[in-house]
Structure formats: structure tokens, C-alpha cells
Amino acid sequence: MKILRIAPDLYPHVVGGICIHAHEMSKEQARMGHDVTVYTASEGIKCEYEALGGYHVRNFKPLVKILGNSITPNMFINLIKDQSKYDVIHAHSHLFFSTNLSAVARELGSTPLVITNHGLNSQTAPKWFQNIYTATGARLTFAAADKIICYTESEKKELVDIGIKSQKIKVIHNGIDTDLFVPSKETSFDKKNLLWVGRYARGKGLEYLIDAFNIVKSRHPKATLTMIGEGPEKDRIVQKINDLNLGNSIIMKDFVQNSELAGLYQNSSVFVLPSLEEGVPRTILESMSCGIPVVCSRLPQLVDIVDGGGILVPVKDSQTLGDRISEVLSNSSLAEEFRENGRRNVVENYSWKDTVKETIKLYEELV
């Protein structure tokens, strides 16, 4: 099958859930024998190259960026010209201009379009803009797709609530490599290491994480926090860290190879996700697969996933976030329960091989 994937950015040039998802999906589909090409708009990389995962990449230089969104007229021209060469087009997230272009191209052509919803709401756009876009651009983009992939039933309901036909939506769980992300052979509950991995954006709720860590430090003086990622809000968060004199206890890294992330999880005591908006982040699944307890925001789509493997807390609530992290750090029996439940849940329900298999099956139904 000839597959064209449309992704706003691509790992390893940009680190983030969608970027890694698009890379890993393309790599696995290529390994299965499919001919995969990815259109992307990452800055500072070649216009065309063969990725290490065995797929082809065409990169289109952005004309301009708006709210972190690459505007790429050249991608649209190529989409119109070349879409008939592919059996299926798979675009990622309606929040990106590249997916909007795919929707317009679908209206002008005949190649089936699949869109994966990686979360309904933006983590960077103002709420007033998001509300307008959801009622207009998002609905039109989804309406053009032949099929829409959601990770959970709660995400499917969100789309139905904005007017998307239920029969157009397929729930396929997000997944990760459970053979790579495994628990450490040596378990120590003496460590007090917290971990966050993501993008420095307002929707990630990082100011609440720093305040919560300040609370944790008052109870566990030896606690540390490792933060992995980049983004527009990083300088603001660094300033907050300095204002609270937490710099000596927080390790910040811009980038860690995906293959090395398992070691970071294994060396951690708690994975923390204080986001205000999310899809189904790979980081939650990766940490649980490594047997690391999770403390994260109570978002509807995460309730069933985290159940038994961690604790959910209200959004924007630093005190409760700090309290619950401290509870896990202080209670080895609770941590062990979360460790076992989390690993079992991911292995049984969130295998990456199953995710790819179900996605290919969906393609075949459309071709």
C-alpha cells in the first residue's frame, strides 16, 4: 500500500507526542512492507531525505508561523498534484494547517483521507480563538475526512458533540512499545525522583507543577525533578524556578533520544503530568509500562487509562498535586500497587503493534 502521512513536525527534529507518533507509525508501516512518504514542515532540515525508519520524507519550508503553526502553500500544491499516487492519506491533528490543507485536497480529489485526533483543543491558542475554530475550521476539516481516529470513547463523544457523524469515527487506542518500555529489574522506593516530559506550552500547566514541587520539597528535601523538553514557555518556567530557589533540585534537558527514555522512567519515582488539555499522551503509557506511578490531571480521556496505575487530580490545583505526589513518595505499598497495575494495564490494552495493525485495517477498508 502507498501511504502519504501529513505531520506538522517530525521526530527527531522536533520532540513531541505527535512527532514521535508519526515517526513510529511510519517506521512500523514501512517495516511491514508498505511504501510510506511523510509530508512535514520542520525547520532546519533537508527538503527531501530517507528517514532511518525506512520511509521517505518531503519537508516544506514554512512561509510563516502563526501560533506555532507552519503555513506551507507549497505543501498544498504538491498535495493537489501528487495525491492520486497514494492509496490513502493520513493526517495528524486537525489543529495544524497541514491537516487543513489535506482536507481541502480531499474535497478536490478522490484519495481517501484519515485524520487522527490528538486532542480536540489547542494547548497554545487563546480559548476564544479555540472556540471559534472548533465551531468552524475544525468541523469542516473533520467533515472532509473519510475516517477519523480517536484514542478513547470520551474523545469520540467530544467530536460527536460538535456535530461529527459517529459512524465516521473509529476508536483505536494509542500505544507504545512495551518491549522497550519495561520496568527496572531493581526496584527501590528510596528514590524521590519526579519526571516530566513534554513541550513548554501554557496548556501543559507547568507553573502548577513547579508550585507543587515546591510543596513536595518541603516534605521530601532530597526530592528532585527532571524536566525534558523545549517550547515557547521555557524561559518563563525557568524564571519561576529561580524565583522559588529550586534550581539546584531541578534537572532540565532539551532532548533525550526516544530509545533512551526508558532509562529515565526507570530511574524515576513518579511521572507527573499537570496538563490543562491533552489527547492521550504517549508519556503516560510509557511511564506506566515502565512501572512508574503517575500523578496527572483529571482529564476525561485519562481516567480509565490511569485507573489503578496512579492518581488523578483537579487541573490548576498545585496543592492537591503536591499532596498526591508526596503521598506516593511516602507510601511504598501504594507505589508498588500502582507499579504492577500500570504495567499490566498497558501490556494488555495499549500495545503499539495492535495500534498499527488496527490502523492498517482501517486503511484497507477505505481502499
Buried (B, 14 or more C-beta within 10 A) or exposed (E): BEBBBBBBBBBBBBBBBBBBBBBBBBBBBBEEEBBBBBBBBBEEBEEEEEBEBBBBBBBBBBEEEEEBBBBBEBBBEBBBEBBEEBBBBBBBBBBBBBBBBBBBBBEEBEBBBBBBBBBBBBBBBEEEEBEEBBEEBBBBBBBBBBBBBBBBEBBBBBBBEEEBEEEBBBBBBBBBBBEBBBBBEEEEBEBBBBBBBBBBBBBBBBBBBBBBBBBBBEBBEEBBBBBBBBBEBBEEBBEBBEEBEBEEBBEBEEEBEBEEBBEBBBBBBBBBBBBBBBBBBBBBBBBBBBBBBBBBBBBEBBEEBBEBBBBBBEBEBBEBBBBBBBBBBEBBEBBBBBBBBBBBBBBEEBBBEEBBBBBBEBBEEEE
